[in-house]
Amino acid sequence: MAARLSPRTKALLVNSPANPTGTVLSAERLAALCRLGPWVVSDEIYHGLTYEGPEHTVLEFTDHAFVLNGFSKAFAMTGWRVGY
């Protein structure tokens, strides 16, 4: 990822846990992405819905981030598009 950054890079977009595979970034990989410098925008809408291993929020590793989340997945509010 570091090789792909340029002076024009303003942010990195991360999706963990990822849909549809459920892949979760390890703490080490997430921390390494946070050390790259640009803002990190982390889509964590599926946070809390994993079945194996620990999951982490980007905010454990940096304050230089935005977290996107919502209520519809975690609270089974199908059809409600309420996010934060």
Distance bins in CASP14 RR format, pairs under 12 A and 6 or more apart:
PFRMAT RR
TARGET T0000
AUTHOR 0000-0000-0000
RMODE 2
METHOD distances of the structure
MODEL  1
1 9 0 0 0 0 1 0 0 0 0 0 0
1 12 1 0 0 1 0 0 0 0 0 0 0
1 13 0 0 0 0 0 1 0 0 0 0 0
1 14 0 0 0 0 0 1 0 0 0 0 0
1 25 0 0 0 0 0 1 0 0 0 0 0
1 29 0 0 0 0 1 0 0 0 0 0 0
1 30 0 0 0 0 0 1 0 0 0 0 0
1 32 0 0 0 0 1 0 0 0 0 0 0
1 33 1 0 0 1 0 0 0 0 0 0 0
1 34 0 0 0 0 0 1 0 0 0 0 0
1 35 0 0 0 0 0 1 0 0 0 0 0
1 36 1 0 0 1 0 0 0 0 0 0 0
1 37 0 0 0 0 0 1 0 0 0 0 0
1 38 0 0 0 0 0 1 0 0 0 0 0
1 40 0 0 0 0 0 1 0 0 0 0 0
2 9 0 0 0 0 0 1 0 0 0 0 0
2 12 0 0 0 0 0 1 0 0 0 0 0
2 32 0 0 0 0 1 0 0 0 0 0 0
2 33 0 0 0 0 1 0 0 0 0 0 0
2 35 0 0 0 0 1 0 0 0 0 0 0
2 36 1 0 1 0 0 0 0 0 0 0 0
2 37 0 0 0 0 1 0 0 0 0 0 0
2 38 0 0 0 0 0 1 0 0 0 0 0
3 9 0 0 0 0 0 1 0 0 0 0 0
3 36 0 0 0 0 0 1 0 0 0 0 0
4 12 0 0 0 0 1 0 0 0 0 0 0
4 33 0 0 0 0 0 1 0 0 0 0 0
4 36 0 0 0 0 1 0 0 0 0 0 0
4 38 0 0 0 0 0 1 0 0 0 0 0
5 11 0 0 0 0 0 1 0 0 0 0 0
5 12 0 0 0 0 1 0 0 0 0 0 0
5 33 0 0 0 0 0 1 0 0 0 0 0
5 35 0 0 0 0 0 1 0 0 0 0 0
5 36 1 0 0 1 0 0 0 0 0 0 0
5 37 0 0 0 0 1 0 0 0 0 0 0
5 38 1 0 0 1 0 0 0 0 0 0 0
6 36 0 0 0 0 0 1 0 0 0 0 0
6 38 0 0 0 0 0 1 0 0 0 0 0
7 37 0 0 0 0 0 1 0 0 0 0 0
7 38 0 0 0 0 0 1 0 0 0 0 0
8 38 0 0 0 0 0 1 0 0 0 0 0
9 36 0 0 0 0 1 0 0 0 0 0 0
9 37 0 0 0 0 1 0 0 0 0 0 0
9 38 1 0 1 0 0 0 0 0 0 0 0
9 39 0 0 0 0 1 0 0 0 0 0 0
9 40 0 0 0 0 0 1 0 0 0 0 0
10 37 0 0 0 0 0 1 0 0 0 0 0
10 38 1 0 0 1 0 0 0 0 0 0 0
10 39 1 0 0 1 0 0 0 0 0 0 0
10 40 0 0 0 0 0 1 0 0 0 0 0
10 41 0 0 0 0 1 0 0 0 0 0 0
10 64 0 0 0 0 0 1 0 0 0 0 0
10 66 0 0 0 0 0 1 0 0 0 0 0
11 33 0 0 0 0 0 1 0 0 0 0 0
11 34 0 0 0 0 0 1 0 0 0 0 0
11 36 0 0 0 0 0 1 0 0 0 0 0
11 37 0 0 0 0 1 0 0 0 0 0 0
11 38 1 0 1 0 0 0 0 0 0 0 0
11 39 1 0 1 0 0 0 0 0 0 0 0
11 40 1 0 0 1 0 0 0 0 0 0 0
11 41 1 0 1 0 0 0 0 0 0 0 0
11 42 0 0 0 0 0 1 0 0 0 0 0
11 43 0 0 0 0 0 1 0 0 0 0 0
11 58 0 0 0 0 0 1 0 0 0 0 0
11 64 0 0 0 0 1 0 0 0 0 0 0
11 65 0 0 0 0 1 0 0 0 0 0 0
11 66 0 0 0 0 1 0 0 0 0 0 0
11 68 0 0 0 0 0 1 0 0 0 0 0
12 25 0 0 0 0 0 1 0 0 0 0 0
12 29 0 0 0 0 0 1 0 0 0 0 0
12 30 0 0 0 0 0 1 0 0 0 0 0
12 32 0 0 0 0 0 1 0 0 0 0 0
12 33 1 0 1 0 0 0 0 0 0 0 0
12 34 0 0 0 0 1 0 0 0 0 0 0
12 35 0 0 0 0 0 1 0 0 0 0 0
12 36 1 0 0 1 0 0 0 0 0 0 0
12 37 0 0 0 0 1 0 0 0 0 0 0
12 38 1 0 1 0 0 0 0 0 0 0 0
12 39 1 0 0 1 0 0 0 0 0 0 0
12 40 1 0 1 0 0 0 0 0 0 0 0
12 41 1 0 0 1 0 0 0 0 0 0 0
12 42 0 0 0 0 1 0 0 0 0 0 0
12 43 0 0 0 0 0 1 0 0 0 0 0
12 58 0 0 0 0 1 0 0 0 0 0 0
12 62 0 0 0 0 0 1 0 0 0 0 0
12 64 0 0 0 0 0 1 0 0 0 0 0
12 65 0 0 0 0 1 0 0 0 0 0 0
12 66 0 0 0 0 0 1 0 0 0 0 0
13 33 0 0 0 0 0 1 0 0 0 0 0
13 38 0 0 0 0 0 1 0 0 0 0 0
13 39 0 0 0 0 1 0 0 0 0 0 0
13 40 0 0 0 0 1 0 0 0 0 0 0
13 41 1 0 1 0 0 0 0 0 0 0 0
13 42 0 0 0 0 1 0 0 0 0 0 0
13 43 1 0 0 1 0 0 0 0 0 0 0
13 44 0 0 0 0 0 1 0 0 0 0 0
13 58 0 0 0 0 0 1 0 0 0 0 0
13 65 0 0 0 0 0 1 0 0 0 0 0
13 66 0 0 0 0 1 0 0 0 0 0 0
13 67 0 0 0 0 0 1 0 0 0 0 0
13 68 0 0 0 0 1 0 0 0 0 0 0
14 23 0 0 0 0 0 1 0 0 0 0 0
14 24 0 0 0 0 0 1 0 0 0 0 0
14 25 1 0 0 1 0 0 0 0 0 0 0
14 29 0 0 0 0 1 0 0 0 0 0 0
14 30 1 0 0 1 0 0 0 0 0 0 0
14 31 0 0 0 0 0 1 0 0 0 0 0
14 32 0 0 0 0 0 1 0 0 0 0 0
14 33 1 0 0 1 0 0 0 0 0 0 0
14 34 0 0 0 0 1 0 0 0 0 0 0
14 36 0 0 0 0 0 1 0 0 0 0 0
14 38 0 0 0 0 0 1 0 0 0 0 0
14 39 0 0 0 0 0 1 0 0 0 0 0
14 40 1 0 1 0 0 0 0 0 0 0 0
14 41 1 0 0 1 0 0 0 0 0 0 0
14 42 1 0 1 0 0 0 0 0 0 0 0
14 43 1 0 0 1 0 0 0 0 0 0 0
14 44 0 0 0 0 1 0 0 0 0 0 0
14 45 0 0 0 0 0 1 0 0 0 0 0
14 47 0 0 0 0 0 1 0 0 0 0 0
14 56 0 0 0 0 0 1 0 0 0 0 0
14 57 0 0 0 0 0 1 0 0 0 0 0
14 58 1 0 0 1 0 0 0 0 0 0 0
14 59 0 0 0 0 0 1 0 0 0 0 0
14 61 0 0 0 0 0 1 0 0 0 0 0
14 62 0 0 0 0 0 1 0 0 0 0 0
14 65 0 0 0 0 1 0 0 0 0 0 0
14 66 0 0 0 0 0 1 0 0 0 0 0
14 67 0 0 0 0 1 0 0 0 0 0 0
14 68 0 0 0 0 1 0 0 0 0 0 0
15 21 0 0 0 0 0 1 0 0 0 0 0
15 22 0 0 0 0 1 0 0 0 0 0 0
15 23 0 0 0 0 1 0 0 0 0 0 0
15 24 0 0 0 0 0 1 0 0 0 0 0
15 25 0 0 0 0 1 0 0 0 0 0 0
15 30 0 0 0 0 0 1 0 0 0 0 0
15 33 0 0 0 0 0 1 0 0 0 0 0
15 40 0 0 0 0 0 1 0 0 0 0 0
15 41 0 0 0 0 1 0 0 0 0 0 0
15 42 1 0 0 1 0 0 0 0 0 0 0
15 43 1 0 1 0 0 0 0 0 0 0 0
15 44 0 0 0 0 1 0 0 0 0 0 0
15 45 0 0 0 0 1 0 0 0 0 0 0
15 46 0 0 0 0 1 0 0 0 0 0 0
15 47 0 0 0 0 0 1 0 0 0 0 0
15 58 0 0 0 0 0 1 0 0 0 0 0
15 67 0 0 0 0 0 1 0 0 0 0 0
15 68 0 0 0 0 1 0 0 0 0 0 0
15 69 0 0 0 0 0 1 0 0 0 0 0
16 22 0 0 0 0 1 0 0 0 0 0 0
16 23 1 0 0 1 0 0 0 0 0 0 0
16 24 1 0 1 0 0 0 0 0 0 0 0
16 25 1 0 1 0 0 0 0 0 0 0 0
16 26 0 0 0 0 1 0 0 0 0 0 0
16 27 0 0 0 0 0 1 0 0 0 0 0
16 29 0 0 0 0 1 0 0 0 0 0 0
16 30 1 0 0 1 0 0 0 0 0 0 0
16 33 0 0 0 0 1 0 0 0 0 0 0
16 40 0 0 0 0 0 1 0 0 0 0 0
16 41 0 0 0 0 0 1 0 0 0 0 0
16 42 1 0 0 1 0 0 0 0 0 0 0
16 43 0 0 0 0 1 0 0 0 0 0 0
16 44 1 0 0 1 0 0 0 0 0 0 0
16 45 0 0 0 0 0 1 0 0 0 0 0
16 46 0 0 0 0 1 0 0 0 0 0 0
16 47 0 0 0 0 1 0 0 0 0 0 0
16 48 0 0 0 0 0 1 0 0 0 0 0
16 49 0 0 0 0 0 1 0 0 0 0 0
16 50 0 0 0 0 1 0 0 0 0 0 0
16 54 0 0 0 0 0 1 0 0 0 0 0
16 55 1 0 0 1 0 0 0 0 0 0 0
16 56 1 0 0 1 0 0 0 0 0 0 0
16 57 0 0 0 0 1 0 0 0 0 0 0
16 58 0 0 0 0 1 0 0 0 0 0 0
16 60 0 0 0 0 0 1 0 0 0 0 0
16 61 0 0 0 0 0 1 0 0 0 0 0
16 67 0 0 0 0 0 1 0 0 0 0 0
16 68 0 0 0 0 0 1 0 0 0 0 0
17 23 1 0 0 1 0 0 0 0 0 0 0
17 24 1 0 1 0 0 0 0 0 0 0 0
17 25 0 0 0 0 1 0 0 0 0 0 0
17 26 0 0 0 0 0 1 0 0 0 0 0
17 30 0 0 0 0 0 1 0 0 0 0 0
17 42 0 0 0 0 0 1 0 0 0 0 0
17 43 0 0 0 0 1 0 0 0 0 0 0
17 44 1 0 0 1 0 0 0 0 0 0 0
17 45 0 0 0 0 1 0 0 0 0 0 0
17 46 1 0 1 0 0 0 0 0 0 0 0
17 47 1 0 0 1 0 0 0 0 0 0 0
17 48 1 0 0 1 0 0 0 0 0 0 0
17 49 1 0 0 1 0 0 0 0 0 0 0
17 50 1 0 1 0 0 0 0 0 0 0 0
17 51 0 0 0 0 1 0 0 0 0 0 0
17 52 0 0 0 0 0 1 0 0 0 0 0
17 53 0 0 0 0 0 1 0 0 0 0 0
17 54 0 0 0 0 0 1 0 0 0 0 0
17 55 1 0 0 1 0 0 0 0 0 0 0
17 56 0 0 0 0 0 1 0 0 0 0 0
17 57 0 0 0 0 0 1 0 0 0 0 0
17 69 0 0 0 0 0 1 0 0 0 0 0
17 73 0 0 0 0 0 1 0 0 0 0 0
17 74 0 0 0 0 0 1 0 0 0 0 0
18 24 1 0 0 1 0 0 0 0 0 0 0
18 25 0 0 0 0 1 0 0 0 0 0 0
18 42 0 0 0 0 0 1 0 0 0 0 0
18 43 0 0 0 0 1 0 0 0 0 0 0
18 44 0 0 0 0 0 1 0 0 0 0 0
18 45 0 0 0 0 0 1 0 0 0 0 0
18 46 1 0 0 1 0 0 0 0 0 0 0
18 47 0 0 0 0 0 1 0 0 0 0 0
18 49 0 0 0 0 0 1 0 0 0 0 0
18 50 0 0 0 0 0 1 0 0 0 0 0
18 55 0 0 0 0 0 1 0 0 0 0 0
19 43 0 0 0 0 1 0 0 0 0 0 0
19 44 0 0 0 0 0 1 0 0 0 0 0
19 45 0 0 0 0 1 0 0 0 0 0 0
19 46 1 0 1 0 0 0 0 0 0 0 0
19 47 0 0 0 0 0 1 0 0 0 0 0
19 49 0 0 0 0 1 0 0 0 0 0 0
19 50 0 0 0 0 0 1 0 0 0 0 0
19 73 0 0 0 0 1 0 0 0 0 0 0
20 46 0 0 0 0 1 0 0 0 0 0 0
21 46 0 0 0 0 0 1 0 0 0 0 0
21 50 0 0 0 0 0 1 0 0 0 0 0
22 45 0 0 0 0 0 1 0 0 0 0 0
22 46 1 0 0 1 0 0 0 0 0 0 0
22 47 0 0 0 0 0 1 0 0 0 0 0
22 48 0 0 0 0 0 1 0 0 0 0 0
22 49 0 0 0 0 1 0 0 0 0 0 0
22 50 1 0 0 1 0 0 0 0 0 0 0
22 51 0 0 0 0 1 0 0 0 0 0 0
22 52 0 0 0 0 1 0 0 0 0 0 0
22 53 0 0 0 0 0 1 0 0 0 0 0
22 55 0 0 0 0 1 0 0 0 0 0 0
23 29 0 0 0 0 0 1 0 0 0 0 0
23 46 0 0 0 0 0 1 0 0 0 0 0
23 50 0 0 0 0 1 0 0 0 0 0 0
23 52 0 0 0 0 0 1 0 0 0 0 0
23 53 0 0 0 0 0 1 0 0 0 0 0
23 55 0 0 0 0 0 1 0 0 0 0 0
24 30 0 0 0 0 1 0 0 0 0 0 0
24 44 0 0 0 0 0 1 0 0 0 0 0
24 46 0 0 0 0 1 0 0 0 0 0 0
24 47 0 0 0 0 1 0 0 0 0 0 0
24 48 0 0 0 0 0 1 0 0 0 0 0
24 49 0 0 0 0 0 1 0 0 0 0 0
24 50 1 0 1 0 0 0 0 0 0 0 0
24 51 0 0 0 0 0 1 0 0 0 0 0
24 52 0 0 0 0 1 0 0 0 0 0 0
24 53 1 0 0 1 0 0 0 0 0 0 0
24 54 1 0 0 1 0 0 0 0 0 0 0
24 55 1 0 1 0 0 0 0 0 0 0 0
24 56 1 0 0 1 0 0 0 0 0 0 0
24 57 0 0 0 0 0 1 0 0 0 0 0
25 31 0 0 0 0 1 0 0 0 0 0 0
25 32 0 0 0 0 1 0 0 0 0 0 0
25 33 1 0 0 1 0 0 0 0 0 0 0
25 34 0 0 0 0 0 1 0 0 0 0 0
25 40 0 0 0 0 0 1 0 0 0 0 0
25 42 0 0 0 0 1 0 0 0 0 0 0
25 43 0 0 0 0 0 1 0 0 0 0 0
25 44 0 0 0 0 0 1 0 0 0 0 0
25 47 0 0 0 0 0 1 0 0 0 0 0
25 50 0 0 0 0 0 1 0 0 0 0 0
25 53 0 0 0 0 0 1 0 0 0 0 0
25 54 0 0 0 0 0 1 0 0 0 0 0
25 55 0 0 0 0 1 0 0 0 0 0 0
25 56 1 0 0 1 0 0 0 0 0 0 0
25 57 0 0 0 0 0 1 0 0 0 0 0
25 58 0 0 0 0 1 0 0 0 0 0 0
25 60 0 0 0 0 0 1 0 0 0 0 0
25 61 0 0 0 0 0 1 0 0 0 0 0
26 32 0 0 0 0 1 0 0 0 0 0 0
26 33 0 0 0 0 0 1 0 0 0 0 0
26 53 0 0 0 0 1 0 0 0 0 0 0
26 54 0 0 0 0 1 0 0 0 0 0 0
26 55 0 0 0 0 1 0 0 0 0 0 0
26 56 0 0 0 0 1 0 0 0 0 0 0
26 61 0 0 0 0 0 1 0 0 0 0 0
27 33 0 0 0 0 0 1 0 0 0 0 0
27 34 0 0 0 0 0 1 0 0 0 0 0
27 53 0 0 0 0 0 1 0 0 0 0 0
27 54 1 0 0 1 0 0 0 0 0 0 0
27 55 0 0 0 0 1 0 0 0 0 0 0
27 56 1 0 1 0 0 0 0 0 0 0 0
27 57 0 0 0 0 0 1 0 0 0 0 0
27 58 0 0 0 0 0 1 0 0 0 0 0
27 60 1 0 0 1 0 0 0 0 0 0 0
27 61 1 0 0 1 0 0 0 0 0 0 0
28 34 0 0 0 0 0 1 0 0 0 0 0
28 35 0 0 0 0 0 1 0 0 0 0 0
28 54 0 0 0 0 0 1 0 0 0 0 0
28 56 0 0 0 0 1 0 0 0 0 0 0
28 60 0 0 0 0 0 1 0 0 0 0 0
28 61 0 0 0 0 1 0 0 0 0 0 0
29 35 0 0 0 0 0 1 0 0 0 0 0
29 36 0 0 0 0 0 1 0 0 0 0 0
29 56 0 0 0 0 1 0 0 0 0 0 0
29 58 0 0 0 0 0 1 0 0 0 0 0
29 61 0 0 0 0 0 1 0 0 0 0 0
30 36 0 0 0 0 0 1 0 0 0 0 0
30 40 0 0 0 0 1 0 0 0 0 0 0
30 42 0 0 0 0 1 0 0 0 0 0 0
30 44 0 0 0 0 0 1 0 0 0 0 0
30 54 0 0 0 0 0 1 0 0 0 0 0
30 55 0 0 0 0 1 0 0 0 0 0 0
30 56 1 0 1 0 0 0 0 0 0 0 0
30 57 0 0 0 0 1 0 0 0 0 0 0
30 58 1 0 0 1 0 0 0 0 0 0 0
30 59 0 0 0 0 0 1 0 0 0 0 0
30 60 1 0 0 1 0 0 0 0 0 0 0
30 61 1 0 1 0 0 0 0 0 0 0 0
30 62 0 0 0 0 1 0 0 0 0 0 0
30 65 0 0 0 0 0 1 0 0 0 0 0
31 40 0 0 0 0 0 1 0 0 0 0 0
31 56 0 0 0 0 1 0 0 0 0 0 0
31 57 0 0 0 0 0 1 0 0 0 0 0
31 58 0 0 0 0 1 0 0 0 0 0 0
31 59 0 0 0 0 0 1 0 0 0 0 0
31 60 0 0 0 0 1 0 0 0 0 0 0
31 61 1 0 1 0 0 0 0 0 0 0 0
31 62 0 0 0 0 1 0 0 0 0 0 0
31 65 0 0 0 0 0 1 0 0 0 0 0
32 40 0 0 0 0 0 1 0 0 0 0 0
32 58 0 0 0 0 0 1 0 0 0 0 0
32 61 0 0 0 0 1 0 0 0 0 0 0
32 62 0 0 0 0 0 1 0 0 0 0 0
33 39 0 0 0 0 0 1 0 0 0 0 0
33 40 1 0 0 1 0 0 0 0 0 0 0
33 41 0 0 0 0 0 1 0 0 0 0 0
33 42 0 0 0 0 1 0 0 0 0 0 0
33 56 0 0 0 0 0 1 0 0 0 0 0
33 58 0 0 0 0 1 0 0 0 0 0 0
33 61 0 0 0 0 1 0 0 0 0 0 0
33 62 0 0 0 0 1 0 0 0 0 0 0
33 64 0 0 0 0 0 1 0 0 0 0 0
33 65 0 0 0 0 1 0 0 0 0 0 0
34 40 1 0 1 0 0 0 0 0 0 0 0
34 41 0 0 0 0 0 1 0 0 0 0 0
34 42 0 0 0 0 1 0 0 0 0 0 0
34 56 0 0 0 0 0 1 0 0 0 0 0
34 57 0 0 0 0 0 1 0 0 0 0 0
34 58 1 0 0 1 0 0 0 0 0 0 0
34 59 0 0 0 0 1 0 0 0 0 0 0
34 60 0 0 0 0 1 0 0 0 0 0 0
34 61 1 0 1 0 0 0 0 0 0 0 0
34 62 1 0 1 0 0 0 0 0 0 0 0
34 63 0 0 0 0 1 0 0 0 0 0 0
34 64 1 0 0 1 0 0 0 0 0 0 0
34 65 1 0 0 1 0 0 0 0 0 0 0
35 58 0 0 0 0 0 1 0 0 0 0 0
35 61 0 0 0 0 1 0 0 0 0 0 0
35 62 0 0 0 0 1 0 0 0 0 0 0
35 64 0 0 0 0 1 0 0 0 0 0 0
36 61 0 0 0 0 0 1 0 0 0 0 0
36 62 0 0 0 0 0 1 0 0 0 0 0
36 64 0 0 0 0 0 1 0 0 0 0 0
36 65 0 0 0 0 0 1 0 0 0 0 0
37 61 0 0 0 0 0 1 0 0 0 0 0
37 62 0 0 0 0 1 0 0 0 0 0 0
37 64 1 0 0 1 0 0 0 0 0 0 0
37 65 0 0 0 0 0 1 0 0 0 0 0
38 62 0 0 0 0 0 1 0 0 0 0 0
38 64 0 0 0 0 1 0 0 0 0 0 0
38 65 0 0 0 0 0 1 0 0 0 0 0
38 66 0 0 0 0 0 1 0 0 0 0 0
39 58 0 0 0 0 0 1 0 0 0 0 0
39 62 0 0 0 0 1 0 0 0 0 0 0
39 63 0 0 0 0 0 1 0 0 0 0 0
39 64 1 0 1 0 0 0 0 0 0 0 0
39 65 1 0 0 1 0 0 0 0 0 0 0
39 66 1 0 0 1 0 0 0 0 0 0 0
39 67 0 0 0 0 0 1 0 0 0 0 0
40 57 0 0 0 0 0 1 0 0 0 0 0
40 58 1 0 1 0 0 0 0 0 0 0 0
40 59 0 0 0 0 1 0 0 0 0 0 0
40 60 0 0 0 0 0 1 0 0 0 0 0
40 61 0 0 0 0 1 0 0 0 0 0 0
40 62 1 0 0 1 0 0 0 0 0 0 0
40 63 0 0 0 0 0 1 0 0 0 0 0
40 64 1 0 0 1 0 0 0 0 0 0 0
40 65 1 0 1 0 0 0 0 0 0 0 0
40 66 1 0 0 1 0 0 0 0 0 0 0
40 67 0 0 0 0 1 0 0 0 0 0 0
40 68 0 0 0 0 0 1 0 0 0 0 0
41 58 0 0 0 0 1 0 0 0 0 0 0
41 62 0 0 0 0 0 1 0 0 0 0 0
41 64 0 0 0 0 0 1 0 0 0 0 0
41 65 1 0 0 1 0 0 0 0 0 0 0
41 66 1 0 1 0 0 0 0 0 0 0 0
41 67 0 0 0 0 1 0 0 0 0 0 0
41 68 1 0 0 1 0 0 0 0 0 0 0
41 69 0 0 0 0 0 1 0 0 0 0 0
42 55 0 0 0 0 0 1 0 0 0 0 0
42 56 0 0 0 0 1 0 0 0 0 0 0
42 57 1 0 0 1 0 0 0 0 0 0 0
42 58 1 1 0 0 0 0 0 0 0 0 0
42 59 0 0 0 0 1 0 0 0 0 0 0
42 60 0 0 0 0 0 1 0 0 0 0 0
42 61 0 0 0 0 1 0 0 0 0 0 0
42 62 0 0 0 0 1 0 0 0 0 0 0
42 64 0 0 0 0 0 1 0 0 0 0 0
42 65 1 0 1 0 0 0 0 0 0 0 0
42 66 1 0 0 1 0 0 0 0 0 0 0
42 67 1 0 1 0 0 0 0 0 0 0 0
42 68 1 0 0 1 0 0 0 0 0 0 0
42 69 0 0 0 0 1 0 0 0 0 0 0
43 57 0 0 0 0 0 1 0 0 0 0 0
43 58 0 0 0 0 1 0 0 0 0 0 0
43 65 0 0 0 0 0 1 0 0 0 0 0
43 66 0 0 0 0 1 0 0 0 0 0 0
43 67 0 0 0 0 1 0 0 0 0 0 0
43 68 1 0 1 0 0 0 0 0 0 0 0
43 69 0 0 0 0 1 0 0 0 0 0 0
43 70 0 0 0 0 0 1 0 0 0 0 0
43 73 0 0 0 0 0 1 0 0 0 0 0
43 83 0 0 0 0 0 1 0 0 0 0 0
44 50 0 0 0 0 0 1 0 0 0 0 0
44 55 0 0 0 0 1 0 0 0 0 0 0
44 56 0 0 0 0 1 0 0 0 0 0 0
44 57 1 0 0 1 0 0 0 0 0 0 0
44 58 1 0 0 1 0 0 0 0 0 0 0
44 59 0 0 0 0 1 0 0 0 0 0 0
44 60 0 0 0 0 0 1 0 0 0 0 0
44 65 0 0 0 0 0 1 0 0 0 0 0
44 66 0 0 0 0 0 1 0 0 0 0 0
44 67 1 0 1 0 0 0 0 0 0 0 0
44 68 1 0 0 1 0 0 0 0 0 0 0
44 69 1 0 1 0 0 0 0 0 0 0 0
44 70 0 0 0 0 1 0 0 0 0 0 0
44 73 0 0 0 0 1 0 0 0 0 0 0
44 74 0 0 0 0 0 1 0 0 0 0 0
44 83 0 0 0 0 0 1 0 0 0 0 0
44 84 0 0 0 0 0 1 0 0 0 0 0
45 57 0 0 0 0 0 1 0 0 0 0 0
45 67 0 0 0 0 1 0 0 0 0 0 0
45 68 1 0 0 1 0 0 0 0 0 0 0
45 69 1 0 1 0 0 0 0 0 0 0 0
45 70 1 0 1 0 0 0 0 0 0 0 0
45 71 0 0 0 0 1 0 0 0 0 0 0
45 72 0 0 0 0 1 0 0 0 0 0 0
45 73 1 0 1 0 0 0 0 0 0 0 0
45 74 0 0 0 0 1 0 0 0 0 0 0
45 75 0 0 0 0 0 1 0 0 0 0 0
45 77 0 0 0 0 0 1 0 0 0 0 0
45 81 0 0 0 0 0 1 0 0 0 0 0
45 82 0 0 0 0 0 1 0 0 0 0 0
45 83 0 0 0 0 1 0 0 0 0 0 0
45 84 0 0 0 0 0 1 0 0 0 0 0
46 55 0 0 0 0 1 0 0 0 0 0 0
46 57 0 0 0 0 0 1 0 0 0 0 0
46 68 0 0 0 0 0 1 0 0 0 0 0
46 69 0 0 0 0 1 0 0 0 0 0 0
46 70 0 0 0 0 0 1 0 0 0 0 0
46 72 0 0 0 0 0 1 0 0 0 0 0
46 73 1 0 0 1 0 0 0 0 0 0 0
46 74 0 0 0 0 1 0 0 0 0 0 0
47 54 0 0 0 0 0 1 0 0 0 0 0
47 55 1 0 0 1 0 0 0 0 0 0 0
47 56 0 0 0 0 1 0 0 0 0 0 0
47 57 1 0 0 1 0 0 0 0 0 0 0
47 58 0 0 0 0 0 1 0 0 0 0 0
47 59 0 0 0 0 0 1 0 0 0 0 0
47 60 0 0 0 0 0 1 0 0 0 0 0
47 67 0 0 0 0 1 0 0 0 0 0 0
47 68 0 0 0 0 0 1 0 0 0 0 0
47 69 1 0 0 1 0 0 0 0 0 0 0
47 70 0 0 0 0 1 0 0 0 0 0 0
47 73 0 0 0 0 1 0 0 0 0 0 0
47 74 1 0 0 1 0 0 0 0 0 0 0
48 54 0 0 0 0 0 1 0 0 0 0 0
48 55 1 0 0 1 0 0 0 0 0 0 0
48 56 0 0 0 0 0 1 0 0 0 0 0
48 57 0 0 0 0 1 0 0 0 0 0 0
48 69 0 0 0 0 0 1 0 0 0 0 0
48 70 0 0 0 0 0 1 0 0 0 0 0
48 73 0 0 0 0 1 0 0 0 0 0 0
48 74 1 0 0 1 0 0 0 0 0 0 0
48 75 0 0 0 0 0 1 0 0 0 0 0
49 55 0 0 0 0 1 0 0 0 0 0 0
49 69 0 0 0 0 0 1 0 0 0 0 0
49 70 0 0 0 0 0 1 0 0 0 0 0
49 72 0 0 0 0 0 1 0 0 0 0 0
49 73 1 0 0 1 0 0 0 0 0 0 0
49 74 1 0 0 1 0 0 0 0 0 0 0
49 75 0 0 0 0 0 1 0 0 0 0 0
49 76 0 0 0 0 0 1 0 0 0 0 0
50 56 0 0 0 0 0 1 0 0 0 0 0
50 73 0 0 0 0 0 1 0 0 0 0 0
50 74 0 0 0 0 0 1 0 0 0 0 0
54 60 0 0 0 0 0 1 0 0 0 0 0
56 62 0 0 0 0 0 1 0 0 0 0 0
56 65 0 0 0 0 0 1 0 0 0 0 0
56 67 0 0 0 0 0 1 0 0 0 0 0
57 63 0 0 0 0 0 1 0 0 0 0 0
57 65 0 0 0 0 1 0 0 0 0 0 0
57 66 0 0 0 0 0 1 0 0 0 0 0
57 67 1 0 0 1 0 0 0 0 0 0 0
57 68 0 0 0 0 0 1 0 0 0 0 0
57 69 0 0 0 0 1 0 0 0 0 0 0
58 64 0 0 0 0 1 0 0 0 0 0 0
58 65 1 0 1 0 0 0 0 0 0 0 0
58 66 0 0 0 0 1 0 0 0 0 0 0
58 67 1 0 0 1 0 0 0 0 0 0 0
58 68 0 0 0 0 0 1 0 0 0 0 0
58 69 0 0 0 0 0 1 0 0 0 0 0
59 65 1 0 0 1 0 0 0 0 0 0 0
59 66 0 0 0 0 1 0 0 0 0 0 0
59 67 1 0 0 1 0 0 0 0 0 0 0
59 69 0 0 0 0 0 1 0 0 0 0 0
60 67 0 0 0 0 0 1 0 0 0 0 0
61 67 0 0 0 0 0 1 0 0 0 0 0
66 84 0 0 0 0 0 1 0 0 0 0 0
67 83 0 0 0 0 0 1 0 0 0 0 0
67 84 0 0 0 0 1 0 0 0 0 0 0
68 83 1 0 0 1 0 0 0 0 0 0 0
68 84 1 0 0 1 0 0 0 0 0 0 0
69 75 0 0 0 0 0 1 0 0 0 0 0
69 82 0 0 0 0 0 1 0 0 0 0 0
69 83 1 0 0 1 0 0 0 0 0 0 0
69 84 1 0 1 0 0 0 0 0 0 0 0
70 77 0 0 0 0 1 0 0 0 0 0 0
70 79 0 0 0 0 0 1 0 0 0 0 0
70 80 0 0 0 0 1 0 0 0 0 0 0
70 81 0 0 0 0 1 0 0 0 0 0 0
70 82 1 0 0 1 0 0 0 0 0 0 0
70 83 1 1 0 0 0 0 0 0 0 0 0
70 84 1 0 1 0 0 0 0 0 0 0 0
71 77 1 0 1 0 0 0 0 0 0 0 0
71 78 0 0 0 0 0 1 0 0 0 0 0
71 79 0 0 0 0 0 1 0 0 0 0 0
71 80 1 0 0 1 0 0 0 0 0 0 0
71 81 0 0 0 0 1 0 0 0 0 0 0
71 82 1 0 1 0 0 0 0 0 0 0 0
71 83 1 0 0 1 0 0 0 0 0 0 0
71 84 1 0 0 1 0 0 0 0 0 0 0
72 78 1 0 0 1 0 0 0 0 0 0 0
72 79 1 0 0 1 0 0 0 0 0 0 0
72 80 1 0 1 0 0 0 0 0 0 0 0
72 81 1 0 0 1 0 0 0 0 0 0 0
72 82 1 0 0 1 0 0 0 0 0 0 0
72 83 1 0 0 1 0 0 0 0 0 0 0
72 84 0 0 0 0 0 1 0 0 0 0 0
73 79 0 0 0 0 0 1 0 0 0 0 0
73 80 0 0 0 0 0 1 0 0 0 0 0
73 81 0 0 0 0 0 1 0 0 0 0 0
73 82 0 0 0 0 0 1 0 0 0 0 0
73 83 0 0 0 0 1 0 0 0 0 0 0
74 80 0 0 0 0 0 1 0 0 0 0 0
74 82 0 0 0 0 0 1 0 0 0 0 0
74 83 0 0 0 0 0 1 0 0 0 0 0
74 84 0 0 0 0 0 1 0 0 0 0 0
75 82 0 0 0 0 1 0 0 0 0 0 0
75 83 0 0 0 0 0 1 0 0 0 0 0
77 83 0 0 0 0 0 1 0 0 0 0 0
END
